[in-house]
Each structure stands twice: as C-alpha cells, then as structure tokens.
Amino acid sequence: MPTRIEHPVRPGLRMECADDGRLLLVQGGRPVLFARQRASHHGVHYARTGRYASPLGPLRAADDRGLAALTEGARPQLLLLSRAADAAAVAMRSAWPLREYEERMAALAPGPLTGARVSAAGRRLAAALTAAERAAEITRAWPLPGGVPAWERAAAAHVPGWAPPRTP
C-alpha cells in the first residue's frame, strides 16, 4: 500500500534559520541554542538555553582508544553525523574513478609487474568508491516558521538579556 507524505517530517534535533544569519537549534520542539552569524561571516555569536540533551550515550572504553590515538600522534576514529548519501550523488562521484580504472586496465601492457599494477589500481578504486559513498552530504537548516520576528521573540523568551550584535 503506497504511503503519501505531504511534506518532510522535521527531525527531533534540527537547525532552523531566519534571515540575517539567525540560527536556532531545536531539540524535541524546544529551543536549545540561538546563534547569529558574525558580520564578517566568520563565526557566530551564540547563547545556550541549558536544555540540550546529547543524543549520544556516555563515552566508553570502544572511546579511550580515541584519546590514546591522539596521545600516540595517530588519527582517531570519529563519529560523523550527516545526511544519508544520495544515490545520484554517489553515482556522480564514482563515475570518474571508475572511468580512470577502466582506462588504466585497458592500457595495461602484460609484463612482470602487471599483477602488482592491477592490485594497486584495484586498491585505489576501492578507496575512491568508499570515499564517494561516505562523503558527507550538506546538512541544511529548516526555515524558521515566522522568520526574524519569531526568532527575536523566542530568543527574548528563552535567553533573556542576550542581545547579539546587529549585522550592518
């Protein structure tokens, strides 16, 4: 039975935006962070409401390894939250590595290093396809219903006294 969705469902933890660089982080329908982009477009002024609850569980020992990696000068494994990869975007990012691999294989002359070259090209292709699939998609902000006036009212109600500098 087909399901019809009239509009996208707003996620429980989302960023909303209004004109003039105003941002609002909402969790469970409650504002948790207000921000206003700096006039220079480098950084933001922000105020927290104190109501944020992390959606991630407490750190465990599968996370001490990350700290150990930093101590050892290695790159730690990190959790990256982003939008799911769009199949069309993955296909587009995969096209060039696939074409390059096919051209390399077609131009490969038989010889004592053929096996090593095929193996190296296969590893490069696998790495490129993995990167194409795992590339983070742009996370977009939802438009804040009511725009700037709604942002101003909510900021005054949830973080009284906070007044970020106005942008020119």
Number of C-alpha atoms within 10 A of each C-alpha: 3 4 5 6 7 6 6 6 7 10 12 11 17 17 21 20 22 21 13 14 15 21 25 27 19 19 19 12 12 15 23 20 21 27 20 24 19 19 14 8 10 7 11 17 14 17 18 16 14 11 13 16 9 9 8 6 6 7 8 8 7 7 14 11 13 16 14 13 14 12 11 10 9 11 12 15 11 8 6 7 9 12 12 13 15 11 10 9 13 17 13 12 17 18 12 13 18 15 12 13 16 14 11 14 15 9 9 12 10 8 8 8 10 13 11 10 15 15 12 12 17 14 12 14 19 14 13 17 20 13 14 19 18 13 16 14 13 10 12 11 14 15 14 18 12 11 14 17 13 13 22 15 11 15 22 13 10 19 17 10 9 12 14 15 11 10 12 6
